[in-house]
Amino acid sequence: MKLYYSPGACSLSPHIVLHESGLPFEAVLASTKTKKLPDGTDFLTINELGYVPVLELDNGERLREGPAIVQYLADQVPGKNLAPANGTMARYRLQEWLTFIGTELHKGHSPLFAPSTPEDYKPQVRERLQARFAWVNQQLAGKDYLLGSYSVADAYLYSVSRWGQYVGVDLSGFAHIVAFQQRMEQRPAVQAALRAEGLLK
């Protein structure tokens, strides 16, 4: 398998999950700015939408969208318990979290990364994100991870929660999120993915 990624982007989530899974894979750097791969290949020939992550399977089939990719990976290694079994309420809770993180947190950051966003609009964006993270902080009270035990949703939350340091969304007041981030950073798979992406100081 190949994972096309960009350092620190949402592709960090499946990058972590691949390390958790133990499945063999190759990580391929895909610049979201130049749309070029290290060998000069036009990334738009891999994903015409121009963004990461993309998981290329050994048969050449490609899967886009982080929440779909991490569930696919989890289902390849059921013994690792990276996602609850399909058809269970716990699996729908996982999908509930993946959807929330994708729509409310991930896409919620988009205006802060867009150069065209008016400066006077950004405080509203940050305020909305703070409110969403405040709710997540409450949900983590008394729990190590979103579902209680570790799942692929935690890799996604961790990846997205790192972005605040770059766009002025301060999460330091959310004790449960800070503890969650620290807990995640103790996981060897997280350290391996951060190291591979040049993010581990």
N, C-alpha and C positions, 0 to 999 in steps of 0.2 A: 504493500500500500504506500501511497504518497500523500502527505499532508502539505498543501500549499498554505503558507502562513506569512504574516507580517509581524515583526516584533512588537509585543505588547498589545496587539489588536485582539479582537474577539476570538481569533484563531488560537489564542493561548489556551482557551478552554478545551478544545479537542486535543491540543498538544499535550496538556496535562493528562487527559483521559487516556491517550495512547500510551503514555508512560505508566499509568496505573494498570492498564490492560495487560501489559507484557507482550502485546502483539508486535511483530516486526514491521517497521515502517521506515520511510525516508522522509525527512522534513525538507521541503523545498521553499526557499525564500522567494516570495513574490512581492515586489514593490507595488504598493497601491498608488504610488505617485507616478512612477515611470511606466508602470504596467509591463515591466520586463522581468524575466527570470535571469539568474546568474549566467546562463548559457546564451542569453540574447533572445530567447523565445518570447514572443508576444503573449503575455498572460491572458489577453482577451481571447486567444484561441483555446485556452483552458476553461475560462469562465467569461462569457461575453458580458456579464454584469460588472466585471472588473474588480470584484472584491473577494476577500478571503473570509472564512476558510473554504477550501475545496478538498474533499477526500477522494483520491483516485484509487479504485479497487484494483486488484491484481488482474481482473478481466477487462480493465480499461474503462469500466463504468465509473461515472463521477457523481458524487453526492455533494450538494451545496447545503448551506444553512447549518450553523453550529448546533442548534437543538436537535436536528435530525441526525447529524453526524454522531454526536455523543451517545444518543440512544442506540444507533446502529452498532457502535463500538461496544457498548455495554452488553448488547445482546449476543455479541460474538464470544463473550467470556462470562457466561452466567454464573460460574463458580466464584467470580470475583465480587459479586454483589454490588456492582456499580449502578444498577437500576433495579427497582422492584420488577417482579414478573409481569409480563403483558397481561392485560385483562383484570388486574387487581386494582382496588381503590388506591393502593399506595402508588401504582404506576400513574394513575390519573393525577395524584397529588404531585408527582414528579413533573408531569407535563404542565400542570398548573404553575409550578414554580418556573419552569423553563420559559413558558409564555410570558409570565410577569416580568422576568428578568429581561427577556428580549424586547418586549414592547414598552415597558415602563422605565426600565433602567438603561438598557443598551441604547435604544432609539432616543431615549430622553436626553442622552449626552450629545446626540448628533449636532444640534445647533452650536454647541460650544466648540466643536472641532471644525465647523464650517467657516472659512474666512469671510464669507459674505454676510454672516449674521450680524445685524446691527448691535453695537455695544450696549445700547440702552435696553435691549431685549434680554441680554444674557442674565441679568439678576433674576428675572422671572423664571428662567430655565433652571438656574441654580436653586431657587426657592422650591420649585416643584420637585426637583431631585432630592433635596434635603428632606422634604415631607415623605417621599417614597422610601428613602433610606431609614428614616425614623420608624416607619412601619416595619421594615425588615428587621431593624434592631430589636423591636418588641417581639417579633416572631422567633428570634434567636435566644431569647431569655430562657435560661435553664436547659439549653440544648447545645451540643457541640456542633451540629450540622442542621441544615434546613429540614431534613426528614427525620432527624434524630440520629440516624447513622449516616455515614458518608455516602454520597451519590454524585452522579455527574452534574446535578444542579449546583453543587458546591463549587465545582471547577468554573462554572459559568459565572456565578455570583462573585467569586474571587477575582476573576479576570476583569469584570466590569467595575468592581469596587476599587480597583487600582487606579482607574482613570482620574479620579477626583484630584489627585496630586498635580495633574497636568492642566486642569481646567478650572481650578478654584472651587471645587466642591469639597468642603472640609468635613471629613467623617470622624475626626478625632474625638468628638463629643459623644459618639455612639459606642459605648463600652463593649457591647456584645458583638458588634461588627469588628471592632479592633481586635478583640480576643479571637474571633473567627479567622480573621486574616492571619494572625500570628500562628494559630493552630494549623492553618493550611500551609503556611511557609515551613512548618516542621515536616511536612510529608515529602518523602524522597522524590516522588513523581513531580511535585510542584517545583522542587529545587532543580530537578533535571531539566524540566521545560524552561524555567527561567534562565538557567545556565546556557541552554542551547540557543536561546533568543538574545543572549547578551544582556539580560536584565538583572542578573544576580551580582550585586556589588561585593 
